[in-house]
């Protein structure tokens, strides 16, 4: 346990170093994904002996459909835009960027493998439980809905989409699952995991905006903005990504653990 505390401190230090490197190199989006998500995930994948396949599959089930669905509407409503990538920013249906799907998969994987390594006990390999079929079905429907949404895009312009989807994903399901799971220990572990990702996400946001890697376009699509360190980003970004995304993601993920009964 003492060794893991040292490792945890080194992860915080790594975020600071990665941020300086990304800024000095004037990195684009793919390189930031490598520095902030993939490199530490590779290290943890070697350190964690079990459950890596479970985490990877869950990351795909969540990252692909949710990444595509959210990016579609955020791009369609002029909520955000990827500005700098070294690979041509190809968009599916004119709105969904491949890099944002990769970003989502990498982020989910890093959050979950970090949580499993630092805060879970690992005695044997575990698999996702029978609830996973509902996740796969929902994810498939969500993904399959994008062509339909694209066809009727002109009639589906949603103002304040970030706020709407943030409330739905980051608050309603986690509160329901937390009540059902009755696990103070789970909430405590999710909270301490989220502290690290709040720090990482805040640093990432500041550096990315300073380098103009991504930007938020229409201020009327958000309830307000945070202005700090000479950059500005939506309040929704602060609440739903920086503060809540990892915490709520872990609560949802644990529902699909084979030992959790809901």
Residue pairs with C-beta under 8 A, 6 or more apart in sequence:
4 117
4 118
7 118
8 118
8 196
11 40
11 114
11 196
12 196
12 199
14 40
15 36
15 199
15 200
15 203
16 203
18 35
18 36
18 39
19 203
19 204
19 206
19 207
21 27
21 35
22 31
22 32
22 35
22 36
22 207
22 211
23 207
23 210
23 211
25 31
26 211
27 35
27 211
27 213
28 84
28 85
28 86
28 213
29 82
29 84
29 85
29 99
29 103
29 208
29 213
29 214
30 85
30 86
30 87
30 99
30 102
31 86
32 204
32 207
32 208
32 213
33 99
33 102
33 103
33 106
36 110
36 200
36 204
37 103
37 106
37 107
37 109
37 110
38 106
38 110
40 110
40 114
41 106
41 109
41 110
41 113
44 110
44 113
44 114
44 117
45 52
45 113
47 117
48 113
48 116
48 117
48 122
49 122
50 122
50 124
50 125
50 126
51 116
51 122
51 125
51 126
52 113
54 125
54 126
54 127
54 128
55 109
55 112
55 113
55 116
56 109
57 128
58 108
58 112
58 128
58 135
58 253
58 256
59 105
59 106
59 108
59 109
59 112
60 105
61 132
61 135
61 136
61 139
62 104
62 108
62 135
62 139
62 249
63 101
63 104
63 105
63 106
63 107
63 108
63 109
64 101
64 104
64 105
64 139
64 143
65 139
65 140
65 142
65 143
66 104
66 139
66 142
66 169
67 100
67 101
67 103
67 104
67 105
68 92
68 96
68 101
68 143
68 146
69 142
69 143
69 145
69 146
70 104
70 165
71 95
71 96
71 97
71 100
71 101
72 93
72 95
72 96
72 146
72 149
72 150
73 79
73 158
73 161
73 165
74 80
74 161
74 162
75 81
75 91
75 95
75 96
75 97
76 95
76 153
76 156
76 157
77 157
77 158
77 159
77 161
77 218
77 221
78 217
78 218
78 221
79 161
79 162
79 216
79 217
79 218
79 221
79 222
80 214
80 215
80 216
80 217
81 214
81 215
81 217
82 89
82 97
82 99
82 100
82 213
82 214
83 212
83 213
83 214
83 215
84 211
84 212
84 213
85 99
87 99
89 97
89 98
89 99
90 97
90 98
91 97
91 98
92 98
92 146
93 146
93 147
93 150
94 150
95 150
95 153
96 146
107 245
108 249
111 193
111 197
111 245
111 246
111 249
111 250
112 249
112 250
112 253
114 193
114 196
114 197
115 189
115 190
115 193
115 250
115 253
116 122
118 193
119 189
119 192
119 193
120 189
126 257
126 258
126 259
127 258
128 256
128 257
128 258
129 256
129 257
129 258
129 260
131 255
131 256
131 262
132 256
135 256
149 156
158 164
159 220
159 221
160 221
160 222
160 223
161 221
162 221
162 222
162 234
162 236
162 237
162 240
163 222
163 223
163 236
166 236
166 239
166 240
166 244
169 240
169 248
170 239
170 240
170 244
170 245
170 248
171 244
171 248
173 248
173 251
173 252
174 247
174 248
174 251
174 252
177 251
177 252
177 254
177 255
177 262
178 186
178 187
178 251
180 262
181 251
181 254
181 255
181 260
181 262
183 254
186 250
186 251
186 254
187 251
189 250
190 246
190 247
190 250
190 251
190 254
191 247
193 246
193 247
193 250
194 243
194 244
194 246
194 247
194 250
196 246
197 245
197 246
198 242
198 243
198 246
201 241
201 242
201 245
201 246
202 242
205 231
205 233
205 237
205 241
205 242
206 228
206 229
206 231
207 213
208 214
209 215
209 231
209 232
209 233
210 229
210 230
210 231
216 222
216 232
216 233
216 234
216 237
219 225
221 234
222 234
222 235
222 236
223 234
223 235
223 236
224 234
224 235
225 232
225 233
225 234
225 235
226 232
226 233
226 234
226 235
226 237
226 238
254 260
255 262
